[in-house]
Amino acid sequence: MSLPTHKIADLNDLLRTTFLTGKVVLTEGFRALPENVREDVLTQVRCFSDFGPDNDPYGEHDFGSIDHLDAGRVFWKIDYYHEATARVLTIMLASEY
């Protein structure tokens, strides 16, 4: 049974905005940033709402890109292995992609 797209987006948004209900993975390059820069980017990830056809073609709210003055371009991506469970949010420098 498939979940409706809006439910998948809701589950992805819950993980992204709270860092709860799944696993959050920070890549080595992202972890190497100064703490204040990391915290600023993490806040931007939590507050991200710029979804559109270019970065969210399926309406699942599972990817975003942030341009940060000190960190450069940062990507975040949510993967899941079953629509309702096991979500993983990865935050990485674009150069690590």
Residue pairs with C-beta under 8 A, 6 or more apart in sequence:
2 83
3 11
3 83
3 84
5 58
5 59
5 60
6 59
7 83
8 60
8 61
8 62
8 80
8 83
9 59
9 60
9 61
11 21
11 80
11 83
11 84
11 87
12 60
12 61
12 62
12 78
12 80
12 87
13 61
14 20
14 21
15 21
15 22
15 24
15 78
15 87
15 89
16 45
16 46
16 48
16 61
16 76
16 78
16 89
17 46
17 47
18 46
19 46
19 89
21 87
22 78
22 80
22 86
22 87
22 88
22 89
23 87
23 88
23 89
24 88
24 89
24 91
25 88
25 89
25 90
25 91
26 38
26 90
26 91
26 92
27 90
27 91
27 92
27 93
27 96
28 96
29 92
29 93
29 95
29 96
30 38
30 41
30 71
30 74
30 91
30 92
30 93
30 96
31 38
33 41
33 70
33 71
34 70
37 68
37 70
37 71
38 71
40 68
40 70
40 71
41 66
41 68
41 71
41 74
41 91
42 91
44 66
44 68
44 74
45 64
45 66
45 74
45 76
45 91
48 64
48 66
48 76
50 64
51 59
51 61
51 64
55 63
55 64
55 65
56 62
56 63
60 78
61 78
62 77
62 78
62 79
63 75
63 76
63 77
63 78
64 75
64 76
65 73
65 74
65 75
65 76
65 94
66 73
66 74
66 75
66 76
67 73
67 74
68 74
71 93
72 93
72 94
72 95
73 93
73 94
73 95
74 91
74 92
74 93
74 94
75 91
75 92
75 93
75 94
75 97
76 89
76 90
76 91
76 92
77 89
77 90
77 92
78 87
78 88
78 89
78 90
79 87
79 88
79 90
80 86
80 87
80 88
